[in-house]
Amino acid sequence: ALIALAFLPPVSVVFGFLVVFLAMYTAVLERTREIGILKALGASSGYILGMLMRETAMIAIVGSVIGILLAYVSRWAIITLVPASLPVVIVPDWWWRAGLISLVGAVLGSVYPGTKAARQDTIEALAYE
């Protein structure tokens, strides 16, 4: 049982990476025309990649803050609705670690889709349906 628990954090990071990767890949496909318009207006590949990376980083940061707030809401609900249950301990020392893991996973998961978006040909992106 302890060996299985040791593999849980890396597995969750891998699955988180895959979820972000698929979400960003889908977002890039859906925004192909928008990226084509930006490129037609003179946006560089670096600008487009940076835009997608900033968007991903903001989503990861906001998601981490929402996750921390939901931990407190869940703790309150458990203590209020089931007072005889096990104690719920929230460890603030782990917030920065969890936030860093989510940020790194999100940025790594968006590197390929962002690079693909930055390399798109302007005419093909504008003609994409």
C-alpha positions as CSV (number, residue, x, y, z in Angstrom):
1,A,0.0,0.0,0.0
2,L,2.9,2.4,0.8
3,I,4.5,1.7,-2.5
4,A,1.3,2.5,-4.3
5,L,1.1,5.8,-2.5
6,A,4.6,6.7,-3.5
7,F,3.6,6.6,-7.2
8,L,0.5,8.7,-6.7
9,P,2.0,12.2,-7.0
10,P,4.0,11.4,-10.2
11,V,1.0,9.8,-11.8
12,S,-1.2,12.7,-10.9
13,V,1.3,15.1,-12.5
14,V,1.4,13.1,-15.7
15,F,-2.3,13.0,-15.9
16,G,-2.5,16.7,-15.2
17,F,0.0,17.3,-17.9
18,L,-2.0,15.3,-20.4
19,V,-5.2,17.1,-19.5
20,V,-3.6,20.5,-20.0
21,F,-2.0,19.3,-23.2
22,L,-5.3,18.1,-24.7
23,A,-7.1,21.3,-23.6
24,M,-4.5,23.6,-25.1
25,Y,-4.2,21.5,-28.2
26,T,-8.0,21.8,-28.6
27,A,-7.9,25.6,-27.9
28,V,-5.2,26.1,-30.5
29,L,-7.3,24.2,-33.1
30,E,-10.4,26.2,-32.3
31,R,-8.5,29.5,-32.5
32,T,-6.7,28.8,-35.8
33,R,-8.4,31.7,-37.5
34,E,-7.7,34.0,-34.7
35,I,-4.0,33.1,-34.8
36,G,-4.1,33.5,-38.6
37,I,-5.5,37.0,-38.2
38,L,-2.8,37.9,-35.6
39,K,-0.1,36.7,-38.0
40,A,-1.7,38.6,-40.9
41,L,-1.6,41.8,-38.7
42,G,2.1,41.2,-38.1
43,A,2.3,39.2,-34.9
44,S,5.5,37.3,-34.7
45,S,5.7,33.6,-33.8
46,G,7.3,34.5,-30.5
47,Y,4.4,36.9,-29.7
48,I,1.8,34.1,-30.4
49,L,3.8,31.6,-28.3
50,G,4.1,34.0,-25.5
51,M,0.4,34.9,-25.6
52,L,-0.5,31.2,-25.3
53,M,2.0,30.6,-22.5
54,R,0.8,33.6,-20.5
55,E,-2.8,32.4,-20.9
56,T,-1.8,28.9,-19.7
57,A,0.1,30.3,-16.7
58,M,-2.8,32.5,-15.7
59,I,-5.2,29.5,-15.9
60,A,-2.9,27.4,-13.7
61,I,-2.5,30.2,-11.1
62,V,-6.2,30.9,-10.9
63,G,-6.9,27.2,-10.8
64,S,-4.5,26.8,-7.9
65,V,-6.1,29.6,-5.9
66,I,-9.6,28.2,-6.6
67,G,-8.3,24.8,-5.5
68,I,-7.0,26.2,-2.2
69,L,-10.3,28.1,-1.6
70,L,-12.3,24.9,-2.3
71,A,-10.1,23.0,0.2
72,Y,-11.3,25.4,2.9
73,V,-14.9,25.2,1.7
74,S,-14.7,21.4,1.8
75,R,-13.1,21.4,5.2
76,W,-15.9,23.7,6.5
77,A,-18.6,21.4,4.9
78,I,-17.1,18.3,6.4
79,I,-16.7,19.7,9.9
80,T,-20.2,21.2,9.8
81,L,-22.1,18.3,8.2
82,V,-20.2,15.4,9.7
83,P,-18.8,16.6,13.1
84,A,-17.8,13.1,14.2
85,S,-15.6,12.5,11.1
86,L,-11.8,12.5,10.9
87,P,-10.1,15.9,11.3
88,V,-9.3,17.7,8.1
89,V,-5.9,19.4,8.1
90,I,-4.9,21.9,5.6
91,V,-1.2,22.4,5.3
92,P,-0.3,25.9,3.9
93,D,3.4,24.9,3.5
94,W,2.3,22.8,0.5
95,W,0.5,25.6,-1.3
96,W,3.6,26.8,-3.2
97,R,4.6,23.3,-4.1
98,A,1.2,22.4,-5.5
99,G,1.1,25.7,-7.3
100,L,4.5,25.2,-8.8
101,I,3.6,21.6,-9.9
102,S,0.4,22.9,-11.6
103,L,2.3,25.8,-13.2
104,V,5.1,23.6,-14.5
105,G,2.6,21.0,-15.8
106,A,0.5,23.6,-17.5
107,V,3.4,25.3,-19.2
108,L,4.9,22.0,-20.3
109,G,1.5,20.9,-21.5
110,S,1.2,24.0,-23.7
111,V,4.6,24.1,-25.2
112,Y,3.8,21.8,-28.2
113,P,0.4,23.3,-29.0
114,G,1.8,26.8,-28.6
115,T,4.8,26.0,-30.9
116,K,2.4,24.4,-33.4
117,A,0.2,27.6,-33.4
118,A,3.2,29.8,-33.8
119,R,4.5,27.9,-36.8
120,Q,1.1,27.9,-38.7
121,D,1.1,29.5,-42.1
122,T,-0.9,32.6,-42.2
123,I,-2.9,31.8,-45.3
124,E,-3.7,28.2,-44.2
125,A,-4.8,29.5,-40.8
126,L,-7.1,32.1,-42.4
127,A,-8.6,29.4,-44.7
128,Y,-9.1,26.9,-41.9
129,E,-12.7,25.9,-41.4
